[in-house]
Amino acid sequence: MSILDLHKAPPSPKPVISAVNNFSSVNLPLSTSPADKIVFDRVDSPSEPRILHKTSENQSGFTIVEMIVAATLSGIVIIAIMTFLTNTIVNNSISSARADLLREAQLALDLLSKDIRLSANVDEFNRWPDANAPSAPANEYSWEADTDTLILATAANDQYQDVIFEDALHYITYKNNNIYFIENGSLYKRTLAADSPLNGALTSCPAASATTLCPADKKLVDGVTGLTVRYVNSFDVDVPPGEARSVEVTITLLKEKFNRDITAEYITRSVFRNE
C-alpha cells in the first residue's frame, strides 16, 4: 500500500479519485502530532472528499479511580454537613424543651407562691375532713405537712370574693386548706373548704371520683421528679411547719427528648402576709 505525498504537485483528478476510492484514510505530513489523523469519507463528488472528524490519542478525561475518590470525598463532606445540621437541630430542640420545662415549673410555683402570700400559716395536719385523705376512711385528717407536702391555711371567701369572718370582732377568718402534693409524677392542688354556708369554695376530689359538688383536684404540672418544701422563720432558720413565717419550695421536672433526659429546676420563696 502506497502513501500519497502531498508535498508534490497534485495528481490528476483520476489518481485522486482512485486514491479516495481505494483507501479509507490517508496519512498527511502536517505539523501535528503523529497520533493525529484526518479521516476521509467516500463521497459522490470525485473531486471533493469530505472530512468526518479528527481524533487524537492525547484526549484527557476522568479515570474510574478518580471518580471513586471524588465520590468518596463528596460523601464525607455531605455526611459532615448533615451531622452538623442534625446536631444543631437537636441541641436547639433540647434547649427549647428545657426552656418549656422551666416555664411550666415557674407557672406552677407562681400559683403556689400566690397561695402562700394569701395564707396565714401552714397547718401541720388538715383542719377539715377529707374523705380522700391518705389514710381515709380510717382517718380523714391524715394529711401531714412535710418536705414534699404543703398544707396552707388560706382565708375563705364568699362568692363575691369577700373574706368570711369566723370572729369578726377579733378579725379571725374562716380558713380553707390548700394542699399541694405529688401523685404519679404530677403536682396537684386539693382544696378542703371551710365549713361555712357562705364559702364560695368547694372541696375537691381525685379526678376518678370527681362530681359536680366535688370538682377534680387541680393538676399544676406533669413530669415532676422532686418537690422539696422548706419551712423557715424570720431568721432564716428551719423550723417545724406550724412555726414557719415563710416557705421555700423547689420543684424538679423531667422530660425525655431525642432519647435524652432533660431536667429543669425552679425555686421560689414566699412570706405569709394574710393573718
For each residue, the residues with C-beta under 8 A, 3 or more apart:
1: 23
2:
3: 26 27
4: 19 26
5: 8 29
6: 10 28 29
7: 29
8: 5
9:
10: 6 16
11: 14 15 16 19
12: 15 16
13: 16 17 46 47
14: 11 17 18
15: 11 12 18 19
16: 10 11 12 13 19 20 46 47
17: 13 14 20 21 46 47
18: 14 15 21 22
19: 4 11 15 16 22 23 26
20: 16 17 23 40 42 43 46 49
21: 17 18 42
22: 18 19
23: 1 19 20 26 40
24: 39 40
25: 37 38 39 40
26: 3 4 19 23 38 40
27: 3 37
28: 6 38
29: 5 6 7
30: 36 38
31:
32: 36
33: 36 56 58
34:
35: 56 57 58
36: 30 32 33 54 55 56
37: 25 27 54 55
38: 25 26 28 30 51 54
39: 24 25 51 52 53 54 55
40: 20 23 24 25 26 49 50 51 52
41: 49 50 51 52
42: 20 21 49
43: 20 48 49 50
44:
45: 48
46: 13 16 17 20
47: 13 16 17
48: 43 45
49: 20 40 41 42 43
50: 40 41 43
51: 38 39 40 41 54
52: 39 40 41
53: 39
54: 36 37 38 39 51
55: 36 37 39
56: 33 35 36 59
57: 35
58: 33 35
59: 56
60:
61:
62: 66 67 70
63: 66 67
64: 67 68
65: 68 69
66: 62 63 69 70
67: 62 63 64 70 71
68: 64 65 71 72
69: 65 66 72 73
70: 62 66 67 73 74
71: 67 68 74 75
72: 68 69 75 76
73: 69 70 76 77
74: 70 71 77 78
75: 71 72 78 79
76: 72 73 79 80
77: 73 74 80 81
78: 74 75 81 82
79: 75 76 82 83
80: 76 77 83 84
81: 77 78 84 85
82: 78 79 85 86
83: 79 80 86 87
84: 80 81 87 88
85: 81 82 88 89
86: 82 83 89 90
87: 83 84 90 91
88: 84 85 91 92
89: 85 86 92 93
90: 86 87 93 94 258
91: 87 88 94 95
92: 88 89 95 96
93: 89 90 96 97 257 258
94: 90 91 97 98 257 258 260 262
95: 91 92 98 99
96: 92 93 99 100
97: 93 94 100 101 255 257 262
98: 94 95 101 102 262 263 264
99: 95 96 102 103
100: 96 97 103 104 255
101: 97 98 104 105 223 253 254 255 262 263 264
102: 98 99 105 106 264 266
103: 99 100 106 107
104: 100 101 107 108 221 223 253 264
105: 101 102 108 109 221 251 252 253 264 265 266
106: 102 103 109 110 266
107: 103 104 110 111 220 221
108: 104 105 111 112 187 220 221 251
109: 105 106 112 113 249 251 266 267 268
110: 106 107 113 114 268
111: 107 108 114 115 189 220
112: 108 109 115 116 150 180 189 220 249 268
113: 109 110 116 117 249 268 270
114: 110 111 117 118
115: 111 112 118 119 152 154 178 189
116: 112 113 119 152 246 247 270 271 272
117: 113 114 270 271 272 273 274
118: 114 115 154 155 273 274
119: 115 116 122 152 153 154 155 178 272 274
120: 153 154 155 173 175 272 274 275
121: 152 153 242 244 272
122: 119 145 150 151 152 153 231 241 242 244 247
123: 126 127 145 151 152 153 177 241 242
124: 144 145 151 240 241 242
125: 141 142 143 144 145 151
126: 123 129 130 133 141 142 143 151 177 179 192
127: 123 153 175 177 192
128: 176 177 192 193 194 195 203
129: 126 133 140 141 192
130: 126 133 136 140 141 143 190 192 203
131: 136 137 140 205
132: 136 190 205 206 209
133: 126 129 130 136 139 140 141 142 143
134: 142 143
135: 138 139 142
136: 130 131 132 133 139 140 142
137: 131 140
138: 135 142
139: 133 135 136 142
140: 129 130 131 133 136 137
141: 125 126 129 130 133
142: 125 126 133 134 135 136 138 139
143: 125 126 130 133 134 149 151 177 179 181
144: 124 125 149 151
145: 122 123 124 125 149 150 151 229 231 241 242
146: 149 229 241
147: 228 229 230
148: 181 182 227 228 229
149: 143 144 145 146 179 180 181 182 229
150: 112 122 145 179 180 181 229 247 249
151: 122 123 124 125 126 143 144 145 177 178 179 241
152: 115 116 119 121 122 123 177 178 179 180
153: 119 120 121 122 123 127 175 176 177
154: 115 118 119 120 175 176 177 178 274
155: 118 119 120 163 164 173 174 175 176 274
156: 163 164 173 174 175 176 193 194 196 199 200 201
157: 160 161 162 163 164 199 200 201
158: 161 162 164 198 199 200
159: 200
160: 157 200
161: 157 158 200
162: 157 158
163: 155 156 157 173
164: 155 156 157 158 173 174 194 196 198 199
165: 168 171 172 173 174
166: 172 173 174 196
167: 170 171 172
168: 165 171
169:
170: 167
171: 165 167 168 275
172: 165 166 167
173: 120 155 156 163 164 165 166
174: 155 156 164 165 166 194 195 196 199
175: 120 127 153 154 155 156 194
176: 128 153 154 155 156 191 192 193 194 199 201
177: 123 126 127 128 143 151 152 153 154 191 192
178: 115 119 151 152 154 189 190 191
179: 126 143 149 150 151 152 189 190 191 192
180: 112 149 150 152 187 188 189 220 227
181: 143 148 149 150 187 188 190
182: 148 149 185 186 187 188 224 227
183: 186 188
184:
185: 182 222 223 224 225
186: 182 183 219 220 221 222 223 224
187: 108 180 181 182 219 220 221 224 227 251
188: 180 181 182 183 217 218 219 220
189: 111 112 115 178 179 180 204 217 218 220
190: 130 132 178 179 181 204 205 217 218
191: 176 177 178 179 201 202 203 204
192: 126 127 128 129 130 176 177 179 203
193: 128 156 176 199 201 202 203
194: 128 156 164 174 175 176 199 201
195: 128 174 199
196: 156 164 166 174 199
197:
198: 158 164
199: 156 157 158 164 174 176 193 194 195 196
200: 156 157 158 159 160 161
201: 156 157 176 191 193 194
202: 191 193 213 214 215
203: 128 130 191 192 193 214
204: 189 190 191 210 214 215 216 217 218
205: 131 132 190 209 210 211 214 215 216 217
206: 132 209 210 216 217
207: 210 216 217
208:
209: 132 205 206 214
210: 204 205 206 207 214 215 216
211: 205 214 215
212: 215
213: 202
214: 202 203 204 205 209 210 211
215: 202 204 205 210 211 212
216: 204 205 206 207 210
217: 188 189 190 204 205 206 207
218: 188 189 190 204
219: 186 187 188 222
220: 107 108 111 112 180 186 187 188 189
221: 104 105 107 108 186 187 224 251 253
222: 185 186 219
223: 101 104 185 186 253 254 255
224: 182 185 186 187 221 227 251 252 253 254
225: 185 252 253 254 263
226: 250 251 252
227: 148 180 182 187 224 249 250 251 252
228: 147 148 249 250 251
229: 145 146 147 148 149 150 247 248 249
230: 147 238 247 248 249 250
231: 122 145 238 239 240 241 243 244 247
232: 236 237 238 239 244 245 246 247 248
233: 236 237 239 243 244 245 246
234: 245 246
235:
236: 232 233
237: 232 233
238: 230 231 232
239: 231 232 233 243 244
240: 124 231 243 244
241: 122 123 124 145 146 151 231 244
242: 121 122 123 124 145
243: 231 233 239 240
244: 121 122 231 232 233 239 240 241 247 272
245: 232 233 234 271 272
246: 116 232 233 234 269 270 271 272
247: 116 122 150 229 230 231 232 244 269 270 272
248: 229 230 232 267 268 269
249: 109 112 113 150 227 228 229 230 267 268 269
250: 226 227 228 230 265 266 267
251: 105 108 109 187 221 224 226 227 228 265 266 267
252: 105 224 225 226 227 263 264 265
253: 101 104 105 221 223 224 225 263 264 265 266
254: 101 223 224 225 261 262 263
255: 97 100 101 223 261 262
256: 259 260 261 262
257: 93 94 97 260 262
258: 90 93 94
259: 256
260: 94 256 257
261: 254 255 256
262: 94 97 98 101 254 255 256 257
263: 98 101 225 252 253 254
264: 98 101 102 104 105 252 253
265: 105 250 251 252 253
266: 102 105 106 109 250 251 253
267: 109 248 249 250 251
268: 109 110 112 113 248 249
269: 246 247 248 249
270: 113 116 117 246 247
271: 116 117 245 246
272: 116 117 119 120 121 244 245 246 247 275
273: 117 118
274: 117 118 119 120 154 155
275: 120 171 272
